């Protein structure tokens, strides 16, 4: 009897990992199944079983209440990949900084007086690129949580990437910063595909339902 009571207390502690509403509706039934399948004389939860229960509870807590459509799930994964590409772009800028400055010094449009300013701009670009890595990941998390504002924040980020790329092309960056331009173009391309996914029709419907007032849901 004491062995069963001890095992039951252990199971109840582990089941606390699950959401309260789920426990209220299912805890007793799950507990009965667990106790009936326990080994004779067992007093403690075995480690593999405990790990499986905790993993299931955490998965249930982290799972969104409404499963996102494929376009949103793909966009979130792509944004995580975009953060990696952005980091690679920052590393590329840092590695090629010396050669880029040397190549810029040969450009006829650049005067010696402009070199310090250009160096500062390149340093600022590297710093902002590092911050953008965190922004990609944060926006990916926000979109997975059905935060519609994240889509429009990402739109502003995409616009900034586009403007930066156009300016670089206008200044003939291919002549002195080819690797940087390729890395920046890769980031822009990932952002473009992400934009297509987050504003696709299934995504629009998903986020629109999240922002709709409760009365609108009940009227349907």
N, C-alpha and C positions, 0 to 999 in steps of 0.2 A: 504493500500500500504506500509506504513512504517512498519507495523507488518510483512509483507511478506519479506521485504528487511532485517529486523533485523534477522528473522529466517534463511534466506538464508545465511547471513554472518556467523551465528553460525554453520550451517551445513558445510560450506566451511572450517571453522577453524578445525572442527572435522575430515573432510575428508583428511586434511593434514597428518593424521596419516598413510594414505595408500601410497604405493610406487608411485613415480612420474609417471612412465610409465603407471601404472594402472589408475591414475587420468586423465592422458591425454586422454586415450581411453574411460573411463567409467564415469568420474566425472559428466558430465552434465546430463547423463541419470539417474544416481543414485540420483542426486540432484532433478531432476524433479519428480521422484517417491516419494522421501521424502517429498517434498513440497505438492504434491497432496494428500498424506495420512495424512498430519498434521491436527490437530483439528482447527476448525474455531476460529480465533482470537488468535491463539497460537503465541507467540513472542519469546520463548526460547525453546531450545531442552530439552526434559524431561530427567531426570537422567538415567533411564533404557535404553532409546534409545541411549543416549550419550555413556554409558558404553559399549553397544553392538557394536557400531560403532568403538570405540577405540580398543576394544578387537579384532575385525575383522582385523583392520589395523595392529595392532602389530603382530597378527598371520601371516598375509601375509608377513610382513617384515622379520620375523624370519624363515619363512619356506624356506628350501633350494630350489635353482632353479631347481635342479634335485632330485626327490624323491628317497632316498636311497632304495636298496632292503631290504627284510626282514632280511637277515643275518646281514646287517650293523645296522639296527634299533635295532635288538635284542642284538647285541654286545654293542651298546651304553648304552642300559638299563642295561645290565649285568655288564658293567663297573661301572655304578653308584652304583649298588648293591655291586660290588667288593670293592668300596671305603668304604662302610659300614662295610663289612667283615674285611677289613684291619684295620679300626678303632677299631673294636671289638678285633682284634688280639693285637693291641697296648695296649688296656685296660687290656686284659688278662695278657700280659707280666708285666704290672705295678703292677697288683694286686698280681700276684704270684711271684714277684721278690724275696721277702724275703725267701719264702719256697724253691724256686729254688736254691738260694745261699746256704741255709742250706743243701739241698740234695747234691749239688755239693761238699760240704766240706767233704762228706763221700766217695767220689769217690777216688779209690786208685791211679789213674793216675794224680790227681791234687795235686800239692804241695802247701804249704802255701804261698810261694813266688809268685805263679801264681794267687792268689785270687784277688789282686788289679787290675791286667790286665783283668781278667775275668769280674770283676764288671764294669770296664770301657767299655768293649765290649758290655755288656748287656745294659748299658745306651745309648751307641751309636746306638744299634739296636732299642731301643724304639724311639729315636729321628728320625732315618731314616724311621721307620715305620710310624711315624706321617707325615713326608714329603711325603711318598708314597701315603697317602690318597689324598692329593692335586694333586699328579701326576695322579692318577687314574681319577679324575674328569676332569683335564685339557686335558688328552688324549681322554676322552670320548667326550668332546666338540670339539676337533680338528678333530676327526673322523667324527663327525656329520657334520662338515664343509668341508668334502671331502679332508682332508689333508693326503695324502698318507704317508708322513713321520711319522705320528703318529703311523701307524701300525708297522713300523720297530723300533720305539722307544719303543713301547709296547713289541716287541719281545725281546729287550735287557732286559727289566724289567722282563719278564717271565724267561729268562735265568738266571738272578740273583736270582730269587725265587727258581729255580730248583737247582742251585749250593748250595744255603744256606740250602735247605731242605736235600740234599744229605750229606752235611757236618754234619748236626745235627744228621742224622741217623747213620753216621759213628762214631760219638762220643757217641753213645748210649744215645741220649737225652731223649728217652722214660723212662729212669730210673730216671731222676731228673727233667725233664721239660715236663711232659706229656701234660698238658693243653696248653703250648706254642706251642708244636709240632702239636697238633690237630688244633689250630687256624691257624698256618702257613700252614698246609696242606689244610685247607679250602680255604685260600687265593690262594694257588697254583692251586687248583682244579677249582676255578672260572676263574683264568687266563688261564688255559688250555682250557676250553670251549670257552672263548673269542678268543683265538688264532685260534681255529677251525672255528669260525664264521667269523673273519675278513680276513681269507685267504681261505674261501670257494670260489667256482667258481663265483657266482654272485657278491661277494665283490671284487674279483680281476678285473672283468670286469668293475665294477663301478668306481674303483679308476684308472684303466688304461685309461679309457676314459677321466678322469679329467686331466691326465698328458699328454695326446696326443696333439701334436701341432695342431693349427687351420686348417692348410693345410690338415692334415690327416683326420679331420672331413669333410671338404668340398669335399675330394676326394671320400668319401664313396657313 
